[in-house]
Amino acid sequence: MRLDATRLETLVAQLGATGAEDVICRALEELAARLSHTERCYREARSDDMRRSARSLIAISDQIGMQKLAQVAGDVTDCVDRGDRIALAATLARLLRIGERSLGEMWDIQDLRI
């Protein structure tokens, strides 16, 4: 996973180290919840809710510099919009893998700083 270091530096410059850390921690918690919600919506065939949840993943991950996660969440919304169920299944699986790996790495980084 690669983070947009510029995005993180901007957060630190705007909010200070403690404020940026708080924003990042809250964002990570929300990302975990949204990933779970997105998967649940898929299993329950709630496409509109799944699309909204994936869109929120884009905004949150972009805020903290997780560009790859934002890109794949966008790919999920595109699959929903096209009604391509096969591509959606594959893309959602990719989103969940990247999300899990990204969250793990970000929490590891946070643990090193605390």
C-alpha positions in Angstrom: 0.0 0.0 0.0 1.2 3.5 -0.8 0.0 6.5 1.0 -0.1 10.0 -0.3 2.5 11.6 2.0 1.6 15.0 0.8 -2.0 14.5 2.0 -0.8 13.5 5.4 1.7 16.4 5.6 -1.2 18.7 4.7 -3.3 17.3 7.5 -0.4 17.8 10.0 0.2 21.4 8.8 -3.5 22.2 9.1 -4.4 20.4 12.3 -1.1 19.9 14.1 0.3 16.4 14.9 -2.3 15.6 17.5 -5.2 16.9 15.5 -4.1 15.0 12.4 -3.7 11.8 14.4 -7.2 12.2 15.7 -8.6 12.7 12.2 -6.7 9.7 10.9 -7.8 7.4 13.8 -11.4 8.4 13.3 -11.1 7.9 9.5 -9.6 4.4 10.0 -12.5 3.5 12.3 -15.0 4.8 9.8 -13.3 3.0 6.9 -13.5 -0.3 8.8 -17.2 0.3 9.4 -17.9 1.3 5.8 -16.0 -1.6 4.4 -18.1 -4.0 6.5 -21.3 -2.1 5.6 -20.5 -2.2 1.9 -19.9 -6.0 2.0 -23.1 -6.5 3.9 -25.1 -4.5 1.4 -23.6 -6.6 -1.4 -24.7 -9.8 0.4 -28.2 -8.4 0.9 -28.4 -7.2 -2.7 -29.0 -3.6 -1.6 -27.2 -1.9 -4.5 -28.2 1.7 -3.8 -27.0 1.4 -0.2 -23.8 -0.3 -1.4 -23.1 2.4 -3.8 -23.6 5.1 -1.2 -21.3 3.3 1.2 -18.6 2.8 -1.5 -18.9 6.6 -2.3 -18.2 7.4 1.3 -15.2 5.2 1.2 -13.8 7.3 -1.6 -14.1 10.5 0.4 -12.7 9.1 3.6 -9.8 7.3 2.1 -8.9 10.3 -0.1 -8.9 12.5 3.1 -6.1 10.5 4.6 -4.1 9.8 1.5 -5.2 6.2 0.7 -5.5 6.8 -3.0 -5.6 3.1 -4.1 -8.5 2.4 -1.7 -10.3 5.4 -3.1 -9.7 4.3 -6.7 -11.0 0.8 -6.1 -14.1 2.1 -4.2 -14.7 4.2 -7.3 -14.4 1.1 -9.4 -17.0 -0.6 -7.2 -19.5 2.3 -7.7 -18.9 2.1 -11.5 -19.7 -1.6 -11.5 -22.9 -0.9 -9.6 -23.8 1.9 -12.0 -23.3 -0.4 -15.0 -25.2 -3.3 -13.4 -22.2 -5.6 -14.0 -22.6 -8.2 -11.3 -19.6 -10.3 -12.2 -17.2 -7.3 -12.3 -18.9 -6.1 -9.1 -18.1 -9.4 -7.3 -14.5 -9.3 -8.4 -14.0 -5.6 -7.7 -15.7 -5.8 -4.3 -13.4 -8.6 -3.3 -10.4 -6.5 -4.4 -11.7 -3.5 -2.4 -12.0 -5.7 0.7 -8.5 -7.1 0.3 -7.0 -3.7 -0.2 -9.0 -2.2 2.6 -8.0 -4.8 5.1 -4.4 -4.5 4.1 -4.5 -0.7 4.1 -6.1 -0.5 7.5 -3.7 -3.0 9.0 -0.7 -1.0 7.7 -2.1 2.3 8.9 -2.9 0.9 12.4 0.7 -0.4 12.5 2.0 3.1 11.6 -0.2 4.6 14.3 1.1 2.0 16.9 4.7 3.0 16.1 4.0 6.6 16.8 2.1 6.1 20.1 
